[in-house]
Amino acid sequence: MFSHQRPYVFLIKITLFALIISILPLPEIVLSIAPFWLLLFFAYWLTNFPAQGKFFLALLLGVLIDVLYGDILGQNALALILSSAFISNIKQSLVVSNITTQQVYIFTASSIYLGLLLLVHVLSTQDFSFNAYLLFKPFLSALLWPVVQSLLSKLKH
């Protein structure tokens, strides 16, 4: 289905899919533990397509998430850029390693993402309330990585 299309068209399609999944009306507890969908989809795209301007794309996608959620402008962009830098640095290892090692890498990238979001909130707001369910986001992102990878690889071919 996507074999003849350019990588950026595939990125646009998976980005729209990730944003739709992200804005589904779900109970608060489910939203608190939901994985970083755009990070998962963008990590797949980074590892499977050669891309120029990947950090600029991460900036654009992060700002799009900020606007969508009404967050502090730039916080998701910064988190996505730094997580993408980590994924780009370990790209060769991520591609050839087994699924458990890939899940550890995705857990680390998701932890970087969450850590930066928490850091920005702590530094920018005085009434910061910590939700312990947020700590499940990296775990769930790592657990769902094989599913996301399998589905997107089927869509790619």
Secondary structure as UniProt FT lines:
FT   TURN            3..4
FT   HELIX           7..22
FT   HELIX           28..33
FT   HELIX           37..48
FT   HELIX           54..69
FT   TURN            73..74
FT   HELIX           75..89
FT   HELIX           91..96
FT   HELIX           99..124
FT   HELIX           132..135
FT   HELIX           136..156
//
